[in-house]
Amino acid sequence: MKYNFDKVVKRVQSEKWGVKKEIFGTEDVIPMWVADMDFESPKPVTDAIIKRAEHGLFGYTFKSSSYYESIINWFNKRHNWEINKDWINYSPGVVPALSFITLSFSQPGDKIIVQSPVYRRFLEVIMEDGRQILDNELKLKNGKYVIDFDDFEKKASNSKAKLFFLCNPHNPVGRVWTREDLIRLGRICIKNNVIIVADEIHSDLIYKGYKHIVFASISEEFAQNSITLNAPSKTFNLAGLQTSVIIIPNKKYYEIYQSELSSLKLTRGNVFGLVALEAAYNFGEDWLEQLLEYLEENVKYLMSFFEEKISKIKVIKPEGTYLVWLDCRQLGLNDLELRKFMIEKAKVGLLDGYKFGQGGEGFQRINIGCPRIILKESLERIEKAVNENDI
Ligand SMILES: Cc1ncc(COP(=O)(O)O)c(C=O)c1O
């Protein structure tokens, strides 16, 4: 391998590693929770940031034509999606964008469809912005999560349903929704005037045998009824640079979004985020290909480890993302006991399944975006705790 993903970097200013005491009540855990990776970003990104820093002047900036070109080329090359410059908007993050969209495309008391168990910020945004959750809970069938379309149709036909937060690839269950799934969801939403907000932030992290389909790329009708949220942040480990890409082909929706962003005075972006995005999309592909190979090996390692050594915990095989959903229900612990077990006995810091809403009880989410030696140590800790505690 050209890049050394085995290298252990002592991280600085890292939420994952720096606030263990606040999150888990102890320093004595290996943190495997928040969704960033313990890998250095591609060198061209770091080089571009250093070069920009050496310029020594950090006044107000603007988004150059080369910035837009890098986004257009990336989506074309990686996702076969041709986008126009005037569809591209900005947000400091995908989660802030979910909130801007909620505030500008729905009214207090309106409902937003989600598919739990789902990324918990979806639920927080809806509740904190004074909207209501309409939950189309995913169903676990033969080790794989599937969509209950009858229930989805029922939820979408609720007159208060205004938006659908689609998570694709899905955090935490790891599904990469098929074209067929997306077409069925899209048709139901369009029939019921529900706008699809497609959070595709994990779309570059897809395992062999699966393909990410950009929802808006399926048809002109889908493009006109959706807003796509993406970013280089998960792909290239740039979350701390707060630069996301919001793609809105519908002119009216674009203007609504733009006016929300303008009213919050958030349109500019920061110098380093823009530079990093451009370098990553222009020069990061080779690094990404190798990252995917490394992550794929981490998945294999984790799956055989659980199968051979901790068979009471079942792994939901991820089709994409570096987040893996663990079914711990056979351990026979309630949610509080499970949390305490992982922190106090196993000494690993995972994310509790119940925080992802309905259907998350008895599950934990582990982040495998780390050198294999860290993953190995975490799994061995869990194995030891399970054996020693006779559960
Ligand atoms: C589905 C999903 N959307 C958004 C985010 C975070 O996006 P941002 O950091 O750009 O707000 C995450 C991070 O875990 C995620 O999993």
The ligand as a Tripos MOL2 file, in Angstrom:
@<TRIPOS>MOLECULE
LIG
   16    16     1     0     0
SMALL
NO_CHARGES

@<TRIPOS>ATOM
      1 C1        -25.4970   10.7780    8.2470 C.3       1 LIG1
      2 C2        -24.6380   11.8790    8.7890 C.ar      1 LIG1
      3 N1        -24.9050   13.1550    8.4550 N.ar      1 LIG1
      4 C3        -24.1470   14.1760    8.9110 C.ar      1 LIG1
      5 C4        -23.0750   13.9460    9.7480 C.ar      1 LIG1
      6 C5        -22.2690   15.0910   10.2780 C.3       1 LIG1
      7 O1        -22.1670   16.1040    9.3500 O.3       1 LIG1
      8 P1        -21.4490   17.4880    9.6620 P.3       1 LIG1
      9 O2        -20.2650   17.1960   10.5220 O.co2     1 LIG1
     10 O3        -21.0790   17.9910    8.3180 O.co2     1 LIG1
     11 O4        -22.4510   18.3520   10.3310 O.co2     1 LIG1
     12 C6        -22.7670   12.6350   10.1300 C.ar      1 LIG1
     13 C7        -21.6570   12.3720   11.0430 C.2       1 LIG1
     14 O5        -21.5990   11.3640   11.6660 O.2       1 LIG1
     15 C8        -23.5650   11.5810    9.6300 C.ar      1 LIG1
     16 O6        -23.3160   10.3200    9.9610 O.3       1 LIG1
@<TRIPOS>BOND
     1     1     2 1
     2     2     3 ar
     3     2    15 ar
     4     3     4 ar
     5     4     5 ar
     6     5     6 1
     7     5    12 ar
     8     6     7 1
     9     7     8 1
    10     8     9 2
    11     8    10 1
    12     8    11 1
    13    12    13 1
    14    12    15 ar
    15    13    14 2
    16    15    16 1
@<TRIPOS>SUBSTRUCTURE
     1 LIG1         1 GROUP 0 **** ****
